[in-house]
Structure formats: structure tokens, C-alpha cells
Amino acid sequence: MTPESTFIKKRREFVAYGRTLLKKANNPTNKFVIFCQGRTGSTLLYSLLNSHPKIHCDDEILENRVLFPVLYVEGRCAKIKQPVYGFRVKIYQLINNQGKNPEAFLFNLHKNGWKIIYLKRKNILRQAVSRMLANRKNQWHLTSQDKKNKTPSKAYIDCDELIKQIQDGEMYLEKEKEVLDNLNLPYITILYEDDLLKTEKHQETLNRIFDYLGLSSIPVKTQLVRTTSDQLSDFIENYEEVVKAVRQTNYAEFLEF
């Protein structure tokens, strides 16, 4: 896919502002944001949510810097015909890409009627490994068809980089908690390991979200499958080296699940 030009991105941005200012009458009346980090199952959740005919869930629409983030997402929402609209945003996109305080951003969305879905992953070691593997292989998601055509392979993990990635994930997890605690706003929490990791939990999890959004339940499905297995040794080339390095840190507990 050819990268979009700066002109196209800016044109879309200002068109979105125009939609917001015109306040189109057919705006979705129910809006939500998925507040998360990368490799927490956000693409899987996005895919499952879009199973519902009344939901349009957008991707990471704040990945590139925009002048007025809240105005921009309202404009993206304004063009949607479905009654429920949502999008994904990562905390570091707000801080680094948009130069915005996440608290102020989420508060302004809430004030405008947006609901918050907080998605997180407990095992920050597995999250860091997943990110490193995705970057290495340039493959962030896997469909059932892709898996049939894929030859399993192992990858080398740089231990120093892994520890740094874990530390970054921990820092952002603490920042997310601080933001949500300070705001004291209503939100629903989805835990990757408890709610999304196993396929048999998908329907129960989505039913809970549908209820939160005021929607009736429908059967959900997705073509996405896991990119890795339960055992780190199945896909890490230098598994013993990684285990030794992690056991010398405060993150050794994450090797056990």
C-alpha cells in the first residue's frame, strides 16, 4: 500500500473539522474510544466490534499529528451512518504525536458524550516480545488464511532491548492508571488475558461491551488468529538467554504465565 501524502492527510483533517462545525444531523448518537497500548489485542477487539451492524469502529485515527484532536475525531464520527461510532487511541499517540495531555483529551470526549473502553494486558513481558517480533517480521496481525500459508519460525530477541520495552510498557501502564484515576470517569475495562486471549471468551466479552454501549447482542466473529503460541520457546531463538536475563529483573513473574 502506497503511503498517503501529507496533502491527502491534511485535506482529510480539514474536511473533518468542517463536518464538526456543520454539525450534521445524522451523527452517531453513541460514541466510544478504546484507550490502550499496542499489542494488547486492540485490533482483535476492533474486528469483533465491527461484527455488529450498528457499530463502525475506526482504526488509530490519531496516529498522525492533527491540530485539534477532539474536533478531528468528532469530524470523523460525523460522516458515519451507523448509530454507534468508535476509534482506537494509544496513550503514547496522545502524548508524543498529538502533544496532548491524555486526561484533558479523555475528559473533553466524555463531556461530549463519548464512552471509554480501557483495554490493557497484564503480562507486559509477552506484550514487549509481541511488539519486538511484529517489528522484526513486519507482521502485526495474522488471519486464519495467513496462518495456513505461514511456515513457523523463531526469532532472536535482544535481551537489553526487551528489558527496555518491558519498562516502557510498565511506565505507560502506570500512566494510564494515573490518568483514569485522576479523571474518575465511568469506563469499562477489558483485560486481554481474561477477555480476549481465548476464542471462547469473545462472545461473553463483546456482550458486556454491547450492553455498555446500549446495544443488543449479536454473534461475533473474526478472521484474526494469534500470532504466537503459549510457549515462548516455540518462537524465541535464544529462549534460554532471554529467560536468564528476565530472571535477573523484577519481571521474572511474567515468565510463568
Number of C-alpha atoms within 10 A of each C-alpha: 3 4 5 8 8 9 9 9 13 14 10 15 21 17 13 21 22 16 19 21 12 11 13 13 8 13 22 21 14 18 24 20 21 25 20 23 23 20 22 25 24 24 17 22 22 19 19 21 21 19 17 21 11 16 22 22 26 19 16 15 16 19 16 12 17 19 13 13 19 18 20 23 22 23 25 22 27 24 16 16 14 18 15 22 26 25 20 23 20 20 21 19 19 20 12 13 14 18 14 16 13 21 18 13 14 21 17 13 20 18 10 12 13 19 22 23 21 18 22 23 22 16 20 21 24 20 20 23 21 18 18 20 20 15 11 13 9 9 11 15 15 15 13 13 11 13 14 8 8 10 7 9 9 14 15 15 19 13 16 11 13 19 19 12 19 19 16 14 20 17 11 16 19 11 15 22 12 13 18 18 11 10 13 10 12 10 14 13 14 24 16 20 16 13 20 22 16 11 12 10 13 20 18 15 17 23 17 15 18 17 11 14 17 11 16 10 15 13 12 16 16 17 12 17 16 16 15 14 9 10 10 17 14 14 19 18 15 15 17 12 14 21 15 12 16 21 13 9 10 8 16 14 12 14 15 6 11
